[in-house]
Structure formats: C-alpha cells, structure tokens
Amino acid sequence: MADLFPRAGVLKIGYSRDHVDAFFTAAREAYEASDGGSMAALDVRRASFDLKRGGYATQPVDAALDRLEQAFSTRARDSFVRDHGQQAWFAELASHAQVLYPRLRRPHGERFARPSGLSGGYEAKAVDDVLDRMTAFFDKGEPLNVEDLRSLTFKRRPKWQAYDERVVDAYLARAVDILLGVA
C-alpha cells in the first residue's frame, strides 16, 4: 500500500504508519457508510498515534485530522438540520454553550482544578487568557475560530500555578465542537 502521508525521515520520529493507516481506513469507511457510520468529529479529535522512528510526519497528519474532523462535524450538522431544522440546530448549539458558560464566570486562577499529586499542569494564567477570549466571543461577538483553539499550546507550570491538563483539554474540546457547529 502506498504511504498516505510523507514520512518524517528514517532517523526522525513520526506517527506510526500502521496506526495512522488503520485509523484513516476506518474513518473513510465510517464516513462512506449509508447510516452515517460509527465515527464522529469527537472521535477524530481524540485520535492519537504511537510515535515511531521513520513514521509519518506529524504536521500533515494533524492537518488531515483537522479537515476530517470538520467533515464529520459538517455532516452531523447537515443531518441534524435536515431532520429538525436550522432553528433547532442553533438551539442545540446554545444548549451546549450554556454548559461551558459557568466556568467562564469563575475568577482567574479558580476556573479549573489544580493538578493532583506533585505533577504540574497547564499555566493557569495562559488558560485564563484563552477563557477570557471565549467570554468575549460569547458576550460581544469578538472573533474566535476553531484554529484559535486547536493550535493552543500551554507552558507547563508547577501545581500551584497550573490547571489539570485533562480537564482543560476536555473543556476546550467541547468549545471546539461548538465552534465547528457554527462554522
């Protein structure tokens, strides 16, 4: 089988070609299934691959995952609108956004749990800055797009200056879902 993506190089680390090939094969089958398949945008966002020497270059795979996530999201939105109407879709999005909103109102430094044990986590100030941008998006209509959230990276900080990474990641994944639904 021909490579789906460029390789990182013989001595460089990239995504396991076997894992990436298997995932994209399953994704294609799910997308082409007449019943809508068993894969959703969230499944694409959660995809992860082992790192191996000589694997696929990560950037082209990540870009393809972003496009695939958008395709599954668009398909789900179009199906929902076809069955229930545009107004119902916006009501559904508003309902999902309501779940995110209370955390946006918490004081800086208290929006997420601290990491457990001795481990560090995402820099709380940087995460709070992103949540302030989300508040401006919801309250004032200031620009914020999916790429703004997908491309985020946070510095690691000690426990007392950090938020738990898993909780922040899950929250931002829900925000991405909402933004994809609006796109």
C-alpha positions as CSV (number, residue, x, y, z in Angstrom):
1,M,0.0,0.0,0.0
2,A,1.3,3.5,-0.8
3,D,2.0,5.9,2.1
4,L,-0.9,8.2,2.9
5,F,1.4,10.9,4.2
6,P,5.0,12.0,3.8
7,R,7.4,10.2,6.2
8,A,9.3,12.1,8.9
9,G,12.6,10.5,7.8
10,V,14.4,7.3,8.5
11,L,16.0,8.7,11.7
12,K,13.2,11.1,12.8
13,I,10.2,10.3,15.0
14,G,6.8,10.4,13.4
15,Y,3.4,8.8,13.8
16,S,3.2,5.1,13.5
17,R,2.3,4.4,9.9
18,D,0.3,1.3,10.7
19,H,-1.8,3.2,13.3
20,V,-2.4,6.2,11.0
21,D,-3.3,4.0,8.0
22,A,-5.7,1.9,10.1
23,F,-7.4,5.0,11.6
24,F,-7.9,6.7,8.2
25,T,-9.2,3.5,6.7
26,A,-11.7,3.2,9.5
27,A,-12.6,6.8,9.1
28,R,-13.2,6.6,5.4
29,E,-15.4,3.5,5.9
30,A,-17.4,5.3,8.6
31,Y,-17.8,8.4,6.5
32,E,-19.0,6.5,3.5
33,A,-21.4,4.3,5.4
34,S,-25.0,4.9,4.4
35,D,-26.2,5.1,8.0
36,G,-23.7,7.8,9.0
37,G,-21.2,5.4,10.4
38,S,-20.0,4.9,13.9
39,M,-17.4,7.7,14.0
40,A,-18.0,11.3,15.0
41,A,-15.9,14.5,15.0
42,L,-15.0,13.9,18.6
43,D,-13.6,10.5,17.8
44,V,-11.3,12.2,15.2
45,R,-10.2,14.8,17.7
46,R,-9.3,12.1,20.2
47,A,-7.3,10.1,17.8
48,S,-3.7,9.6,18.9
49,F,-0.9,7.6,17.4
50,D,2.2,6.0,18.7
51,L,5.5,7.7,17.8
52,K,8.0,5.7,15.8
53,R,11.2,6.3,14.0
54,G,10.5,6.7,10.3
55,G,6.8,7.2,10.9
56,Y,4.6,9.7,9.1
57,A,5.5,13.4,9.5
58,T,3.1,14.7,12.3
59,Q,2.1,18.1,10.7
60,P,0.5,16.7,7.5
61,V,-1.3,14.0,9.6
62,D,-2.6,16.6,12.1
63,A,-3.8,18.9,9.3
64,A,-5.6,15.9,7.7
65,L,-7.2,15.1,11.1
66,D,-8.4,18.7,11.3
67,R,-10.0,18.5,7.9
68,L,-11.6,15.2,8.7
69,E,-13.0,16.5,12.0
70,Q,-14.6,19.4,10.1
71,A,-16.1,16.9,7.6
72,F,-17.6,14.8,10.3
73,S,-18.9,17.9,12.1
74,T,-20.4,19.3,8.9
75,R,-22.0,16.0,8.1
76,A,-23.6,15.8,11.6
77,R,-24.9,19.4,11.4
78,D,-26.3,18.9,7.9
79,S,-28.1,15.7,9.0
80,F,-29.5,17.4,12.1
81,V,-30.7,20.4,10.2
82,R,-32.3,18.2,7.5
83,D,-34.2,16.3,10.3
84,H,-35.0,19.1,12.7
85,G,-34.4,22.4,11.0
86,Q,-31.9,25.3,11.3
87,Q,-33.6,26.8,14.4
88,A,-33.3,23.6,16.3
89,W,-29.6,23.3,15.4
90,F,-28.9,26.8,16.8
91,A,-30.9,25.9,19.9
92,E,-28.8,22.7,20.3
93,L,-25.6,24.7,20.0
94,A,-26.9,27.3,22.5
95,S,-27.7,24.5,24.9
96,H,-24.1,23.1,24.6
97,A,-22.6,26.5,25.0
98,Q,-24.6,27.1,28.2
99,V,-22.8,24.2,29.8
100,L,-19.4,25.9,29.2
101,Y,-20.5,29.3,30.4
102,P,-20.4,29.0,34.2
103,R,-16.7,28.2,34.2
104,L,-16.1,31.4,32.2
105,R,-17.6,33.4,35.1
106,R,-15.2,31.9,37.7
107,P,-12.4,34.1,39.0
108,H,-9.0,33.8,37.4
109,G,-6.9,31.1,39.0
110,E,-10.1,29.2,40.0
111,R,-11.6,28.1,36.7
112,F,-10.2,24.5,36.8
113,A,-8.9,22.1,39.4
114,R,-5.2,22.0,40.2
115,P,-3.2,19.0,39.1
116,S,-3.1,16.1,41.6
117,G,0.0,14.8,43.3
118,L,3.3,16.5,42.6
119,S,2.8,16.9,38.9
120,G,2.5,20.2,37.1
121,G,0.0,21.2,34.5
122,Y,-1.0,24.0,32.1
123,E,-0.1,27.5,33.1
124,A,-3.2,28.9,34.7
125,K,-2.7,32.5,33.6
126,A,-2.4,31.4,29.9
127,V,-5.6,29.2,30.2
128,D,-7.5,32.1,31.9
129,D,-6.4,34.4,29.0
130,V,-8.0,31.9,26.5
131,L,-11.2,31.7,28.5
132,D,-11.3,35.5,28.5
133,R,-11.2,35.3,24.7
134,M,-14.0,32.8,24.8
135,T,-16.1,35.1,27.0
136,A,-15.6,38.0,24.6
137,F,-16.7,35.7,21.8
138,F,-19.9,34.7,23.6
139,D,-20.7,38.1,25.1
140,K,-19.5,40.5,22.5
141,G,-19.2,38.5,19.3
142,E,-15.5,39.1,19.1
143,P,-13.7,36.8,16.7
144,L,-12.6,33.3,17.7
145,N,-12.3,30.4,15.4
146,V,-11.6,26.7,15.6
147,E,-8.0,27.1,14.7
148,D,-7.5,29.6,17.6
149,L,-8.4,26.7,20.0
150,R,-6.8,23.8,18.1
151,S,-3.4,25.4,17.8
152,L,-3.1,26.3,21.5
153,T,-0.1,25.2,23.5
154,F,0.4,26.0,27.1
155,K,3.6,26.1,29.1
156,R,3.9,23.7,32.0
157,R,4.0,25.1,35.4
158,P,4.2,23.8,39.0
159,K,1.0,22.6,40.6
160,W,0.3,25.9,42.4
161,Q,0.4,27.9,39.2
162,A,-1.3,25.3,37.0
163,Y,-4.6,23.7,36.0
164,D,-5.1,20.0,35.4
165,E,-4.4,19.3,31.8
166,R,-7.1,16.7,31.2
167,V,-9.9,18.9,32.5
168,V,-8.7,21.9,30.4
169,D,-8.4,19.6,27.3
170,A,-11.9,18.2,27.7
171,Y,-13.3,21.7,28.2
172,L,-11.6,23.1,25.1
173,A,-12.7,20.0,23.1
174,R,-16.3,21.0,23.9
175,A,-15.6,24.6,22.8
176,V,-14.2,23.3,19.5
177,D,-17.4,21.3,19.0
178,I,-19.5,24.5,19.4
179,L,-17.3,26.5,17.1
180,L,-17.4,23.7,14.5
181,G,-21.1,23.7,14.7
182,V,-21.2,27.4,13.9
183,A,-18.8,27.2,11.0
